[in-house]
Amino acid sequence: MCAKVTERLFDPDCRRCERLSGFLQEVSVQHPDYYARPVPPFGDPDAELLIVGLAPGMHGANRTGRPFTGDHAGILLYRTLYECGFSNQPESVAADDALVLNNCRITNAVKCLPPQNKPVTQEIRQCNDFLRAELATLRTGSVVFALGKIAHDAVLRSLGLPLSKHRFAHAAEHVLEPFTLLDSYHCSRYNTQTRRLTEKMFRSVFERARSLLEG
């Protein structure tokens, strides 16, 4: 580990952000069968590959309680993880299905569903303590995979690094301590349908992650 963890990795009862807490309460009334709470990380607690997304999706993780499960973005993500050897099956259907991640864990920069999928800067900062604690569990030589600029910036903030020193770009590689940060465009419906992000582009970054982990 790169540091002793003194902060909590996750708080299922977190209510730090008044706007997000209020919105989750509204969603739970409108959709009483939805998870509608802070969504925990998912995967191997000792993983060397940590994927950092933006935030739970309304009808994805916010509904199911597992990151990228139940929405369009998760289709490409979990299929790619399977093809690259990081999971035992190509689909994530529900939080209680048989999916197991291999040497991989998925988390989000913001653990609660934001209105219109757009957290404000203060909410990202409020949630940054959890990401900082999670990064502190990583061993030297690990890889952090940032899905989008917000996730990229959240990782840098958690390390106290200036954003200007490490610019986000698809397939960009940043050697930090004690891990390497890899960037990818987010696997959102918009990015994949507009072909800003293709399956080949996405997979190539995961193949690079695999290469780094294999030494």
Summary of the structure (lengths in Angstrom):
residues: 215
radius of gyration: 16.0
end to end distance: 17.9
largest distance: 49.2
contacts: 707
relative contact order: 0.17
helix: 37%
strand: 13%
